[in-house]
Amino acid sequence: MRIPYRTKLLMVMSIFTIVFIAGCVDLGVQPIPGSIDYSSQIKIVNLVSGAGIATLTLNGQSLGTVDFGSEIPGSGSTFLTIPSGSKTLNAIFASAASSDFQFAAATDYKGRLFLVGTAASNELVISYQRYIWQTPGSANGQALFPADTGQVAFFNGSPDAILSSVTIDDTTTIEFETPLEMGDVTAYMMLKSGNHSFDVLYNDSLHVTFDYDLVAKGRFTAVVYDAVASIIKSTVFIDD
C-alpha cells in the first residue's frame, strides 16, 4: 500500500526533530549523586560548676572524658565531624547526676557545645562560629580572616556572673551591647595580631584578667566560667 505524500513528509520531519533534540543533549552533565554528606563540626566544653569531670557519649558513641574548664577534642585538635541532625549527648558527671542533652547539629556549621550551669541544674548551649567550608586561606573564607588581625569573642559560662565590658591593653574599654548572662556570647572583636591584656568586668565591680597572644588570621573564644563563690576563672579556646 502506498503511503500518502503528506504522511511521508510528517515522518521525515519527525525523524529530523528527534535527531536535532538528541544533538542538543549535554552528555557532559554530572549525574546526580546517590547521597549528600550532611555534617557538622563540633567541640564540647565542660563548664558545669561543681560537677567535676564529665564522661560523654554522643548517640551511643563514647567520646571520652573532659575536665571542668576543658574541651573535647582537646585544645589544638581538629573539631569532631559528625552527621548533622537530631542528637543526644549523655554526660555522666563525677559530682552530679548524669544528664541527657537533646540538640540538633546544624548542617555545614562549625561550633561548640557548652555544658553550663551547676551540679543541681545544667544545660547545653550551642555557639556556632562559621560554615565549615569557610576555611582560613580559602576563597570562601578569605573575608573572615583579615591579614595581621586576630579575633576574639567572649562567652559567659558562669551561672552567677554577669559580664558587662572588657578593657583591652589598659587603654580601650568595650561595653558589651547587652550584659552577658550565662550562655551568652559576643561577636568577634578584631584586634591587631600580637599579645594583648584583657580585663573583664562582671557583677558591676569585679574583674577577671588574662593575657593572650592573638595570632594573625586566628580566631579565639575567651570563656569566663565557674561560680563567683568558687572564684571566677577564664580560659581561651582556639577556634581557627
HELIX and SHEET records of a PDB file:
HELIX    1   1 TYR A    5  CYS A   24  1                                  20    
HELIX    2   2 GLN A  142  LEU A  144  5                                   3    
HELIX    3   3 VAL A  228  SER A  230  5                                   3    
SHEET    1   A 3 GLU A  71  ILE A  72  0                                        
SHEET    2   A 3 SER A  39  SER A  49 -1                                        
SHEET    3   A 3 LEU A  80  PRO A  83 -1                                        
SHEET    1   B 4 GLU A  71  ILE A  72  0                                        
SHEET    2   B 4 SER A  39  SER A  49 -1                                        
SHEET    3   B 4 TYR A 109  THR A 118  1                                        
SHEET    4   B 4 ASN A 122  TYR A 131 -1                                        
SHEET    1   C 4 GLN A  61  VAL A  66  0                                        
SHEET    2   C 4 ALA A  54  LEU A  58 -1                                        
SHEET    3   C 4 GLY A  85  PHE A  93 -1                                        
SHEET    4   C 4 SER A  99  ALA A 105 -1                                        
SHEET    1   D 4 MET A 189  LYS A 192  0                                        
SHEET    2   D 4 THR A 149  GLY A 157 -1                                        
SHEET    3   D 4 ARG A 219  TYR A 225  1                                        
SHEET    4   D 4 LYS A 233  ILE A 238 -1                                        
SHEET    1   E 4 THR A 172  LEU A 180  0                                        
SHEET    2   E 4 LEU A 163  ILE A 168 -1                                        
SHEET    3   E 4 GLY A 194  TYR A 202 -1                                        
SHEET    4   E 4 LEU A 206  LEU A 214 -1                                        
END                                                                             
